[in-house]
Amino acid sequence: MAADATTEQSPHCTSERDQGEAVTMLGEQLIPLIVGFFLTTVLGGGLGSYFQRRAWAHQHAVMREEQERERAVRVFEEVSRLLDKRLYRTRLIYWPMARRDGSSELPTSDVPWEEYRSVVCEWNDSINRNLALVQQYFGVGMRDTFDYEIGDRLVRIGRQLEDIRTKRAPLPRDGFRDLGSELDAVAILIYQFNLDMIRAIQAGKVGWLVTENRPARR
């Protein structure tokens, strides 16, 4: 009776198989490491750089808005002070003239013409600068109000008072009353103008944040 044949694997085949399994295991271990390295360094670095740029852009925008707001506050303070100053100096020459109704000569000391002329010179010396600043920081509409509504009325009233002083155009009693009403109307315009500037500053709608001042997108 023939004996059963026993199949034996040579040491060489066993070694090759073990090496193949080792390579497979090594590959299985390396692939996650390579993928992880790519995600954490390449992709992660790109995402980090992207979010860092976004954060920097946001911070830059916030700083720019704050700088624009600070400049707008300075423009408001300068223009508002000049408007109130000219209105008050105009009233200082109107009040004593209105009390006399233009019926008699007024001593020069009773009417502070020099103070009035001084503020008119200050107004004229900075008119174009102030118009440009108001337009840049508060818009064309506010600039037009400052120039065509408030400024024109103050100039017209001042000329009327000059004409009364020189007797070129004396006014009756009702004329002085109407002139006083004009001054009161200008005071309301100035108050509303100041209020609109304050509200624009509080809302952050100043400077480059005014819609019409934003550069057009190409």
Secondary structure, 3 states (H helix, E strand, C coil): CCCCCCCCCCHHHHHHHHHHHHHHHHHHHHHHHHHHHHHHHHHHHHHHHHHHHHHHHHHHHHHHHHHHHHHHHHHHHHHHHHHHHHHHHHHHHHHHHHHHCCCCCCCHHHCCHHHHHHHHHHHHHCHHHHHHHHHHHHCHHHHHHHHHHHHHHHHHHHHHHHHHHCCCCCCCHHHHHHHHHHHHHHHHHHHHHHHHHHHHHHHCCCHHHCHHHCCCCC
